[in-house]
Amino acid sequence: MRPVRTLLPALILALSPLVCLGQAIEQLNSAAGSAGAQPVETRGFRPRAQAPAGAARSRGSGAVMLQGFHWESHMTRPWWGVLASKAQEIASAGFDLVWFPPSSAAMSDEGYLPNRLFVQDSAYGTTAELKAAVAALHRRGVKAVADVVINHRVGTRDWADFTDPAWGPDAVCSDDEWAGARGAPDTGKGYHAARDIDHSKAYVQESVKAWLSWLRSEIGYDGWRFDYVRGVAPRYFQMYAEAASPAFAVGEIWDDLDLNDADRHRRALADWLDSVSGRISVFDFTTKGVLQHAVGAREYWRLRDSGGGPPGLIGWRPAKAVTFVDNHDTGASTGGGGGQNHWPFPGDKVMQGYAYILTHPGVPCVYWPHYFDWGLRDQLRALIALRKAAGVGAESAVSVAAADRGRYAAFIDGKVAVKIGPDDWSPGEGWRLAAHGKDYAVWTRLP
């Protein structure tokens, strides 16, 4: 989470959630390396071995996700009605998952300062409208992913008068800012805008598990996007994921990125995946950071690591990586104050980003404003259709063909070729141009 704005005068600094969704797929394989100009030693992490030449290779999940909101979606009320009305469009575009904003009652309209977890009337709409939106997607074969905020919580009327469910002062970590905290020390990073919850308490654990089960059975959610997983020890997230048996789960980890040591950044993501026994995926912030710098600074060489593969988490653990160009924290919002823009992808190069993530491994996530508000709908639909038709999935193989100052090019599974950047490149004979736009092109192999 990063600071975003003051939501409560002089008391609460609203820190935005950051993460995103991944599919629990089976085997992981890829090569390791660094994303900088110089090779970086990868001590402490052993990449998965590549399959032998000629061996059958799983391409993993072919799912594509849509982030179903932006930072200011709550201003369009009821937002659940918007989601329901767009269900057919979402399904026809090829999206398999939709990530919902936090739906519990909260002190902040955006939903990231929750108070009454079991109350689903929020700034986004009523419980009935929420259930109708989920049902509309289900009827079209699309799964709904809840944004789950369990690191922290605010009281119903005061700092820590928790209701729905009721928790006592011992549910607040002892090192929280609140003077009445009586719990154990925090097992993760602190969060100053709300009370840090002590997940070592058995009754807190049971409450959270009951709530997640209720969200599945009563609201109809299929999976979770766990907010700010750095705030709580990984073992608790693994426990919650296993207890509720989601079809899909992802955690948010947004660490600082040194572009000349991208391995360190993605190693932290990989280590967290290991700490939850691979039960939960993570958003690939490494890929986002390297990719947006590469296209913005014309340093496309950064998109090939020292081992010759992709420099993000998709180069090491693609089956557990959720790739994205922007989200509600990093990018712009439609209307209102324009959103947060904490770490935006260069706006005139967004389609280069999508040409990359929609042809590469991982589970790609498309940001709502980019699809519905930026005039990119047709280009995005073409790339999603191409990905599905070619069978590109979370574990597809990447062979980088070029990565220099003015271009990046790669073959994916030997079926798709992609080029981004202003300089020319061609895959050669036997390929058909299938999608193109400003500074990007995608080809498919002729039969």
PAGU-433979 format. One record per residue (C-alpha): x, z, y. Coordinates in Angstrom, 3 decimals, always signed. Example, Ala and Ser with C-alpha at 12.3 -4.5 7.8 and 13.67 -1.06 7.14 Angstrom:
# residues 2
px/pz/py
+12.300/+7.800/-4.500
+13.670/+7.140/-1.060
# end
This chain:
# residues 447
px/pz/py
+0.000/+0.000/+0.000
+1.096/-0.677/+3.531
-0.190/+0.807/+6.821
-2.992/-1.310/+8.203
-4.914/+0.324/+11.037
-6.513/+3.519/+12.241
-9.894/+4.000/+10.594
-10.541/+7.612/+11.597
-9.390/+8.663/+15.056
-6.125/+10.607/+14.987
-6.658/+11.705/+11.411
-6.599/+8.845/+8.946
-4.297/+5.867/+8.861
-5.920/+3.310/+6.611
-3.352/+2.041/+4.208
-4.353/-1.118/+2.476
-4.344/-1.608/-1.245
-2.150/-4.241/-2.694
-1.928/-5.583/-6.193
-3.771/-7.757/-8.267
-5.018/-8.768/-12.089
-3.475/-10.044/-15.237
-4.581/-10.858/-18.715
-3.444/-8.786/-21.679
-1.895/-11.535/-23.723
+0.287/-11.136/-26.762
+3.939/-12.185/-27.089
+6.204/-12.448/-24.047
+9.140/-14.808/-23.753
+11.231/-16.193/-20.967
+14.686/-16.205/-19.500
+16.251/-13.861/-16.981
+18.295/-14.579/-13.899
+18.551/-14.045/-10.172
+16.833/-15.716/-7.244
+19.671/-15.535/-4.749
+22.521/-17.890/-3.999
+24.799/-15.849/-6.242
+24.062/-14.731/-9.797
+22.930/-11.127/-10.016
+23.764/-8.984/-13.029
+20.676/-8.015/-15.025
+21.957/-4.787/-16.518
+19.161/-2.582/-17.802
+16.762/-5.388/-18.684
+16.862/-7.680/-21.684
+14.742/-10.817/-21.371
+12.648/-11.922/-24.317
+14.239/-14.510/-26.570
+13.143/-18.121/-26.318
+11.340/-19.673/-29.273
+13.557/-21.970/-31.378
+13.411/-25.644/-30.521
+10.457/-27.281/-32.211
+8.709/-23.993/-32.950
+5.008/-23.607/-32.219
+4.583/-21.887/-28.859
+1.526/-20.095/-27.509
+0.638/-21.007/-23.929
-1.272/-17.746/-23.484
-4.349/-17.217/-21.368
-5.615/-20.170/-19.404
-7.609/-17.941/-17.050
-7.758/-18.547/-13.303
-8.967/-15.790/-10.981
-10.666/-15.787/-7.592
-10.228/-12.885/-5.191
-13.874/-12.487/-4.237
-13.377/-11.014/-0.772
-11.061/-10.594/+2.201
-10.355/-7.613/+4.457
-13.405/-8.154/+6.652
-15.943/-9.264/+4.041
-17.944/-6.081/+4.617
-18.921/-7.480/+8.032
-21.004/-10.130/+6.258
-23.812/-8.052/+4.794
-24.724/-7.945/+2.070
-21.459/-9.361/+0.715
-22.811/-8.955/-2.818
-25.453/-11.492/-1.852
-22.745/-13.950/-0.810
-21.018/-13.552/-4.180
-24.278/-14.062/-6.042
-25.098/-17.174/-4.019
-21.669/-18.665/-4.764
-21.730/-17.937/-8.519
-22.452/-21.523/-9.542
-19.766/-22.901/-7.220
-17.260/-20.359/-8.554
-17.986/-21.255/-12.169
-17.954/-25.012/-11.591
-14.562/-24.747/-9.870
-13.086/-23.369/-13.089
-12.646/-19.703/-12.169
-12.826/-17.326/-15.122
-12.501/-14.021/-13.244
-13.674/-12.718/-9.879
-12.017/-9.674/-8.333
-14.573/-7.589/-6.426
-13.750/-5.242/-3.509
-14.100/-1.469/-4.131
-17.796/-0.833/-4.676
-18.036/+2.974/-4.537
-19.260/+4.826/-1.451
-16.327/+5.281/+0.911
-15.305/+6.624/+4.307
-13.885/+3.215/+5.236
-16.073/+0.110/+5.174
-13.376/-1.785/+3.277
-13.808/+0.712/+0.430
-10.267/+1.980/-0.019
-10.999/+5.573/+1.014
-13.580/+6.402/-1.674
-15.567/+9.635/-1.727
-18.560/+9.479/-4.120
-17.354/+7.421/-7.065
-20.664/+7.166/-8.906
-22.546/+6.053/-5.789
-22.407/+2.254/-5.587
-24.244/+1.755/-2.305
-21.544/+0.660/+0.146
-20.855/-1.487/+3.196
-20.891/-4.474/+0.839
-24.512/-3.888/-0.180
-26.751/-1.839/-2.453
-26.272/-0.997/-6.106
-29.024/-3.449/-7.014
-27.313/-6.232/-5.034
-23.990/-5.446/-6.704
-25.511/-5.616/-10.184
-27.227/-8.873/-9.284
-23.899/-10.412/-8.201
-22.201/-9.347/-11.436
-25.121/-10.673/-13.478
-25.095/-14.004/-11.620
-21.453/-14.503/-12.589
-22.047/-13.400/-16.176
-24.810/-15.960/-16.601
-22.229/-18.627/-15.811
-19.500/-17.249/-18.059
-17.411/-15.614/-15.319
-16.086/-12.046/-15.647
-16.214/-9.440/-12.861
-13.183/-7.271/-12.098
-13.651/-3.979/-10.224
-11.160/-2.733/-7.638
-10.459/+0.783/-8.933
-9.059/+3.316/-6.441
-8.071/+6.511/-8.295
-4.790/+7.554/-6.695
-6.595/+9.222/-3.809
-10.010/+10.311/-2.616
-11.677/+11.798/+0.469
-14.337/+14.482/+0.647
-18.015/+13.832/+1.189
-18.125/+15.649/+4.548
-14.701/+17.267/+4.819
-11.125/+16.875/+3.593
-11.818/+17.696/-0.045
-15.460/+18.620/-0.708
-15.693/+16.207/-3.618
-19.101/+15.245/-5.008
-20.250/+12.589/-7.504
-18.218/+13.768/-9.385
-17.539/+17.307/-8.170
-13.881/+18.357/-8.259
-12.239/+21.540/-7.011
-9.140/+22.212/-4.876
-7.006/+22.112/-8.033
-7.745/+18.381/-8.238
-5.562/+17.851/-5.151
-1.785/+17.642/-5.639
+0.082/+20.692/-4.364
+2.330/+18.578/-2.120
-0.631/+16.912/-0.385
-1.049/+17.402/+3.380
-4.210/+19.442/+2.876
-3.510/+23.167/+3.116
-6.104/+23.968/+0.439
-4.480/+21.919/-2.318
-4.103/+23.874/-5.572
-3.083/+21.230/-8.085
+0.229/+20.321/-9.689
+2.869/+18.295/-7.814
+2.195/+14.597/-7.351
+3.438/+12.424/-10.222
+3.919/+9.403/-7.948
+4.304/+8.417/-4.315
+2.261/+10.270/-1.712
-0.610/+8.760/+0.250
-1.281/+10.283/+3.665
-4.695/+8.809/+4.480
-6.553/+10.749/+1.782
-6.113/+13.493/-0.789
-3.621/+12.738/-3.558
-5.415/+13.418/-6.836
-3.837/+15.488/-9.616
-4.390/+13.411/-12.745
-2.745/+16.017/-14.966
-6.013/+17.977/-14.841
-8.040/+17.397/-17.995
-11.372/+17.471/-16.176
-10.157/+14.884/-13.662
-9.106/+12.644/-16.538
-12.469/+13.017/-18.242
-14.295/+12.295/-14.971
-12.308/+9.135/-14.350
-12.786/+7.904/-17.908
-16.515/+8.605/-17.718
-16.733/+6.765/-14.397
-14.919/+3.698/-15.716
-17.121/+3.612/-18.808
-20.171/+3.904/-16.548
-18.959/+1.033/-14.364
-18.774/-1.116/-17.467
-22.087/-0.115/-19.011
-24.208/+0.387/-15.885
-22.788/-2.085/-13.349
-21.429/-4.629/-15.809
-17.794/-4.850/-14.735
-15.478/-6.426/-17.303
-12.090/-5.270/-16.047
-10.045/-3.403/-13.481
-7.700/-4.014/-10.616
-5.901/-0.675/-10.278
-5.042/+0.079/-6.658
-1.643/+1.511/-5.626
-0.264/+2.311/-9.071
+2.938/+3.691/-7.558
+0.893/+6.759/-6.571
+0.318/+8.093/-10.096
+2.521/+8.265/-13.206
+2.089/+5.164/-15.406
+0.936/+7.175/-18.424
-2.344/+7.976/-16.683
-3.108/+4.337/-15.923
-2.376/+3.458/-19.528
-4.711/+6.230/-20.679
-7.518/+5.011/-18.418
-7.053/+1.390/-19.436
-7.172/+2.281/-23.117
-10.186/+4.578/-22.744
-12.408/+2.048/-21.006
-11.281/-0.979/-23.068
-11.430/-3.544/-20.256
-11.235/-7.241/-21.008
-8.705/-7.484/-18.192
-6.596/-5.031/-16.176
-3.952/-5.346/-13.467
-1.984/-2.923/-11.326
-0.707/-3.191/-7.762
+3.003/-2.764/-7.077
+4.277/-3.983/-3.712
+7.916/-2.959/-3.347
+10.331/-4.147/-0.675
+11.990/-7.433/-1.629
+15.635/-8.358/-1.058
+15.648/-12.138/-1.358
+19.257/-12.071/-2.484
+18.417/-9.697/-5.337
+15.036/-10.831/-6.606
+16.037/-9.643/-10.081
+15.925/-6.053/-8.907
+12.411/-6.575/-7.580
+11.033/-8.186/-10.721
+12.895/-5.737/-12.931
+10.849/-2.939/-11.331
+7.662/-4.814/-12.238
+8.887/-5.384/-15.786
+9.862/-1.721/-16.155
+6.363/-0.662/-15.116
+4.859/-3.044/-17.663
+6.963/-1.363/-20.333
+5.894/+2.086/-19.120
+2.231/+1.219/-19.803
+3.060/-0.452/-23.127
+1.900/-3.797/-21.783
-1.717/-2.616/-21.503
-1.979/-3.633/-17.846
-0.631/-6.669/-16.004
+0.786/-6.712/-12.477
+0.570/-8.995/-9.488
+3.753/-11.029/-9.188
+4.846/-10.043/-5.700
+8.332/-11.332/-6.536
+7.060/-14.873/-6.941
+5.011/-14.621/-3.747
+7.961/-13.395/-1.698
+10.487/-15.912/-2.967
+8.016/-18.814/-2.869
+6.798/-18.263/+0.683
+10.344/-17.889/+1.975
+11.480/-20.984/+0.090
+8.801/-23.218/+1.615
+8.996/-21.606/+5.057
+12.775/-21.794/+5.431
+13.368/-24.991/+3.422
+15.341/-23.049/+0.852
+13.720/-24.478/-2.264
+16.878/-23.733/-4.212
+15.664/-20.150/-4.402
+12.985/-21.265/-6.865
+15.548/-21.629/-9.659
+17.230/-18.452/-10.872
+20.732/-18.174/-12.326
+19.337/-18.818/-15.791
+17.619/-22.010/-14.689
+14.066/-20.632/-14.722
+11.509/-19.323/-12.228
+12.817/-16.410/-10.114
+9.669/-14.253/-10.187
+8.112/-12.116/-12.879
+6.806/-15.344/-14.412
+10.419/-16.086/-15.346
+10.614/-12.944/-17.492
+7.137/-11.729/-18.387
+4.722/-14.566/-17.589
+1.880/-13.346/-19.818
+1.608/-10.176/-17.739
+2.090/-11.743/-14.307
-0.749/-12.524/-11.897
+0.462/-14.993/-9.294
-1.042/-15.436/-5.841
-0.379/-16.996/-2.443
-2.108/-14.390/-0.258
-4.573/-11.523/-0.564
-6.638/-9.278/+1.705
-3.527/-7.345/+2.775
-0.945/-10.080/+3.120
-3.041/-12.852/+4.632
-5.703/-13.639/+7.187
-9.432/-12.941/+7.042
-12.317/-15.046/+8.259
-13.945/-13.893/+11.498
-13.826/-10.406/+12.979
-10.314/-9.315/+13.851
-8.650/-11.966/+11.728
-7.551/-9.643/+8.941
-4.316/-7.821/+8.339
-1.629/-10.516/+7.952
+0.990/-8.049/+6.737
+3.006/-10.659/+4.816
+1.334/-14.072/+5.211
+2.270/-17.258/+3.451
+3.111/-19.979/+6.022
-0.346/-21.289/+6.901
+0.555/-24.985/+7.034
+2.251/-24.760/+3.639
-0.405/-22.892/+1.665
-1.128/-25.891/-0.568
+2.522/-26.047/-1.589
+2.083/-22.485/-2.784
-1.024/-23.356/-4.770
+0.585/-26.479/-6.231
+3.257/-24.129/-7.573
+1.157/-21.266/-8.958
-1.622/-23.496/-10.353
+0.888/-25.513/-12.389
+3.131/-22.646/-13.453
+2.756/-19.804/-15.969
+1.068/-16.509/-15.204
-2.590/-15.959/-14.315
-3.065/-17.576/-10.875
-5.349/-15.951/-8.301
-6.903/-17.936/-5.431
-7.719/-16.155/-2.157
-11.348/-16.415/-0.994
-10.725/-17.720/+2.577
-8.375/-20.409/+1.279
-11.062/-21.790/-1.027
-14.202/-21.294/+1.053
-13.023/-21.303/+4.679
-9.816/-23.299/+5.097
-11.062/-26.737/+4.061
-8.912/-26.681/+0.920
-11.763/-26.597/-1.595
-11.339/-30.114/-2.989
-7.556/-29.833/-3.310
-7.829/-26.482/-5.075
-10.545/-27.720/-7.430
-8.370/-30.690/-8.349
-5.401/-28.470/-9.194
-7.515/-26.041/-11.234
-9.095/-28.923/-13.158
-5.678/-30.436/-13.786
-4.325/-27.103/-15.067
-7.224/-26.685/-17.476
-7.185/-30.277/-18.696
-3.462/-30.076/-19.450
-3.810/-26.719/-21.198
-1.359/-24.948/-18.889
-1.525/-21.210/-19.537
+0.072/-17.887/-18.740
+2.968/-18.526/-21.126
+3.575/-22.212/-20.535
+7.194/-23.388/-20.558
+8.897/-24.428/-17.318
+11.814/-26.841/-17.085
+13.172/-26.964/-13.540
+14.270/-30.502/-12.678
+15.348/-30.037/-9.053
+15.769/-27.138/-6.647
+17.695/-27.772/-3.457
+17.175/-27.487/+0.280
+14.261/-29.898/+0.620
+12.422/-29.904/-2.703
+11.562/-28.147/-5.920
+10.428/-30.034/-9.011
+9.625/-28.965/-12.545
+8.039/-30.033/-15.812
+5.518/-27.676/-17.419
+4.994/-27.925/-21.180
+6.168/-31.525/-20.963
+2.633/-32.408/-19.842
+2.632/-31.707/-16.107
+5.222/-32.470/-13.429
+5.120/-30.943/-9.954
+7.073/-31.428/-6.735
+6.828/-29.344/-3.580
+8.792/-29.812/-0.374
+9.326/-32.662/+2.110
+11.998/-34.524/+0.129
+11.146/-37.201/-2.434
+11.186/-36.821/-6.203
+9.675/-38.702/-9.117
+9.233/-37.674/-12.765
+10.065/-41.218/-13.884
+8.106/-43.625/-16.030
+5.178/-42.572/-18.170
+3.510/-40.309/-15.612
+0.322/-40.613/-13.551
-0.077/-39.118/-10.064
-2.998/-36.699/-10.514
-3.062/-34.647/-7.291
-1.218/-34.759/-4.006
-1.253/-33.571/-0.414
+1.135/-32.725/+2.391
+4.547/-32.079/+0.795
+3.261/-31.657/-2.751
+2.447/-33.889/-5.709
+1.429/-33.272/-9.313
+1.611/-35.738/-12.191
+0.276/-35.724/-15.745
+1.859/-37.545/-18.651
+0.223/-40.789/-19.652
-1.207/-40.855/-23.194
# end
